[in-house]
Amino acid sequence: MDRPTVLPTPLEVQVKARPLPRHVGIIMDGNGRWAELRGQPRLEGHREGSVSVREVTRAARRVGVQALTLYAFSSQNWARPAEEVAGLMELLREYLESERAEILDNGIRLNAIGEVEKLPRYVKEPLERLMADSAHNTGMVLTLALSYGGREELLRAARSLAESVARGELDPAHLGADDLESRLWTSGLPPVDLVVRTSGEQRISNFLLWQVAYAELCFTDALWPDFRTEEFLRCLSQYQGRERRFGLTSAQLNRDETPQRAKA
């Protein structure tokens, strides 16, 4: 069924006309609190949060964001009550099935980062199938961070480097940032320019620890199920109003001495 045409709001028009972050990461926080405030089971908050995932993904694609990474399930989330974990896995499976057509029809490439091998088979199989079927799409890259942790990612990358050094493939005296980045799960994605966290919390919570080194941070009080298109656009607009210096001074930027990292 065709979706009704969404007319862009003035804010969307404004955002689309200005330089966009290439890669946006979102820490989707507040599902449980949203449900508890309404006297509902926590899983209902996660279910409503999936609507926000759909809306924000559509908005990001419409305005032209190159890559969107959603912190969907952390390495530490496995410690939550078994019933909640099982419910989250079922919602993830439902999402992969319900959004399959939209992802493929809109040229989105689905990606996943994290210890994906830990996911149950009924989630991993549709995930891998959709990733394979969308692999040649050239539109926005939608990355789901699943069983993901920034420390875990860095440890795995460090082990990989150590193994290459032990085999004599790399000289430790000449290791650089590129060597580590090539072993991160995000290898091949654009640099992260903006990280958004919902629900009023102001911390990174083990998300993209290496990648956020020069990212702008946007914290919003909106709980994730209430974070829809306009909230997302406001975060993009806030990013567009900031000066990206990458260690230089404003005077240097004004002389068009923009750092290579900013131009990349």
VENTABEL-V689903 format. One record per residue. RES is the residue in one letter. PHI is phi in radians with two decimals (none if undefined). OMEGA is omega in degrees with one decimal (999 if undefined). Layout:
# VENTABEL-V689903
[[RES/PHI/OMEGA] [RES/PHI/OMEGA]]
This chain:
# VENTABEL-V689903
[[M/none/179.5] [D/-1.25/175.4] [R/-1.39/176.6] [P/-1.11/179.4] [T/-1.13/178.5] [V/-1.72/178.7] [L/-1.35/-178.5] [P/-1.16/175.6] [T/-1.38/176.4] [P/-0.96/179.2] [L/-1.14/179.1] [E/-1.12/177.8] [V/-1.07/-179.6] [Q/-1.10/-178.9] [V/-1.10/-176.7] [K/-1.14/-176.9] [A/-1.47/-176.5] [R/-1.98/-179.3] [P/-1.01/-176.3] [L/-1.77/168.5] [P/-1.13/179.9] [R/-1.24/-173.6] [H/-2.36/179.5] [V/-1.98/173.3] [G/-1.91/-179.2] [I/-2.25/171.4] [I/-1.61/-172.3] [M/-1.51/-172.1] [D/-2.05/172.5] [G/1.99/-179.7] [N/-1.06/-178.0] [G/-1.11/179.7] [R/-1.13/178.1] [W/-1.01/-179.1] [A/-1.21/-178.0] [E/-1.10/177.5] [L/-1.09/-178.7] [R/-1.85/179.3] [G/1.18/-177.6] [Q/-1.94/175.0] [P/-1.08/-178.6] [R/-0.97/-177.6] [L/-1.09/177.5] [E/-1.17/174.6] [G/-1.16/177.1] [H/-1.14/179.4] [R/-1.14/177.9] [E/-1.18/177.7] [G/-1.11/178.0] [S/-1.15/175.2] [V/-1.19/176.7] [S/-1.12/176.8] [V/-0.98/-178.1] [R/-1.10/-177.7] [E/-1.13/-177.0] [V/-1.18/177.4] [T/-1.08/178.3] [R/-1.08/-178.7] [A/-1.13/179.6] [A/-1.07/179.3] [R/-1.15/-177.7] [R/-1.09/-175.2] [V/-1.39/175.2] [G/1.91/173.8] [V/-1.13/-176.9] [Q/-1.31/-175.3] [A/-2.53/178.4] [L/-2.24/179.5] [T/-2.04/-176.1] [L/-1.94/178.5] [Y/-1.40/-170.2] [A/-1.59/-177.0] [F/-2.78/-175.5] [S/-1.54/175.6] [S/-1.02/-177.9] [Q/-1.38/-178.9] [N/-1.16/176.8] [W/-1.08/-178.1] [A/-1.41/178.7] [R/-1.21/179.0] [P/-0.91/-175.0] [A/-0.98/-179.3] [E/-1.12/179.9] [E/-1.20/178.3] [V/-1.06/179.5] [A/-1.09/178.3] [G/-1.13/177.9] [L/-1.12/178.7] [M/-1.11/178.8] [E/-1.17/176.8] [L/-1.12/178.4] [L/-1.13/176.9] [R/-1.07/179.0] [E/-1.07/179.5] [Y/-1.09/-178.4] [L/-1.08/179.8] [E/-1.37/-176.3] [S/-1.27/-177.0] [E/-1.68/-176.8] [R/-0.95/-176.8] [A/-1.10/-178.2] [E/-1.14/178.5] [I/-1.08/-178.0] [L/-1.24/-176.9] [D/-1.21/-176.9] [N/-1.85/173.9] [G/1.19/179.2] [I/-1.44/174.7] [R/-1.78/179.5] [L/-1.51/-178.4] [N/-2.36/176.0] [A/-2.44/176.0] [I/-2.24/-179.6] [G/2.11/179.2] [E/-1.49/-174.1] [V/-1.07/-179.7] [E/-1.09/180.0] [K/-1.43/-178.6] [L/-1.20/176.4] [P/-1.13/-174.4] [R/-1.01/-177.6] [Y/-1.22/171.7] [V/-1.74/-174.7] [K/-1.11/-177.3] [E/-1.15/176.7] [P/-1.15/176.9] [L/-1.12/-178.7] [E/-1.14/179.5] [R/-1.16/-179.7] [L/-1.23/175.9] [M/-1.10/-179.8] [A/-1.17/-177.1] [D/-1.23/-179.4] [S/-1.78/-171.8] [A/-1.04/-177.4] [H/-1.68/177.1] [N/-1.19/-173.6] [T/-1.98/178.1] [G/-1.47/-178.7] [M/-1.07/174.3] [V/-1.66/176.3] [L/-1.78/-178.5] [T/-1.90/174.2] [L/-1.76/175.7] [A/-1.52/-171.6] [L/-2.17/-172.6] [S/0.89/-171.8] [Y/-1.86/170.9] [G/-2.60/-179.5] [G/-1.12/177.5] [R/-1.12/179.2] [E/-1.08/178.5] [E/-1.11/-178.9] [L/-1.17/177.3] [L/-1.10/179.7] [R/-1.12/178.8] [A/-1.14/179.8] [A/-1.13/177.8] [R/-1.10/179.4] [S/-1.10/177.0] [L/-1.12/-178.9] [A/-1.08/178.6] [E/-1.13/178.6] [S/-1.16/176.6] [V/-1.14/-178.9] [A/-1.09/179.0] [R/-1.44/179.8] [G/1.41/-178.9] [E/-1.45/-179.3] [L/-2.29/175.3] [D/-1.66/-176.7] [P/-1.03/-179.8] [A/-1.23/-176.2] [H/-2.06/177.2] [L/-1.20/178.8] [G/-2.26/-179.1] [A/-1.03/-178.6] [D/-1.09/179.5] [D/-1.12/178.4] [L/-1.25/-177.4] [E/-1.05/-179.5] [S/-1.19/-179.4] [R/-1.83/175.9] [L/-1.38/179.0] [W/-1.12/-178.6] [T/-1.53/-179.8] [S/-0.93/-179.8] [G/1.69/177.6] [L/-1.54/176.8] [P/-1.11/175.5] [P/-1.02/178.6] [V/-1.34/-179.5] [D/-1.73/-174.9] [L/-2.52/171.9] [V/-2.10/-179.9] [V/-1.94/171.3] [R/-2.21/179.5] [T/-1.66/171.3] [S/1.44/175.9] [G/1.54/176.7] [E/-1.28/-177.0] [Q/-2.20/175.9] [R/-2.65/-174.5] [I/-1.56/174.8] [S/0.94/171.1] [N/1.15/-177.4] [F/-1.92/173.5] [L/0.84/-171.8] [L/-1.07/177.1] [W/-1.28/-170.4] [Q/-1.24/-175.3] [V/-1.53/-174.6] [A/-0.88/180.0] [Y/-2.09/-179.9] [A/-1.39/169.4] [E/-1.40/-179.5] [L/-1.98/178.7] [C/-2.27/178.9] [F/-1.92/-179.6] [T/-2.24/179.9] [D/-1.32/-177.7] [A/-1.08/172.0] [L/-1.22/-172.1] [W/-0.94/179.2] [P/-1.11/177.0] [D/-1.67/-177.2] [F/-1.54/-176.7] [R/-2.06/-170.3] [T/-0.98/-175.4] [E/-1.13/177.1] [E/-1.09/178.9] [F/-1.09/179.5] [L/-1.11/177.8] [R/-1.14/176.8] [C/-1.16/176.8] [L/-1.09/179.4] [S/-1.12/177.4] [Q/-1.08/176.4] [Y/-1.01/-176.9] [Q/-1.15/178.9] [G/-1.57/-178.7] [R/-1.70/177.7] [E/-1.67/-178.0] [R/-1.69/-171.7] [R/-1.76/179.8] [F/0.90/176.7] [G/1.58/178.8] [L/-1.56/176.9] [T/-1.71/177.2] [S/-1.06/-179.8] [A/-1.09/178.1] [Q/-1.10/178.6] [L/-1.09/-179.3] [N/-1.18/176.1] [R/-1.60/178.1] [D/1.14/176.4] [E/-1.65/-177.4] [T/-1.17/-179.3] [P/-1.06/179.3] [Q/-1.03/-178.6] [R/-1.08/-179.9] [A/-1.24/-178.3] [K/-1.44/-171.8] [A/-1.03/999]]
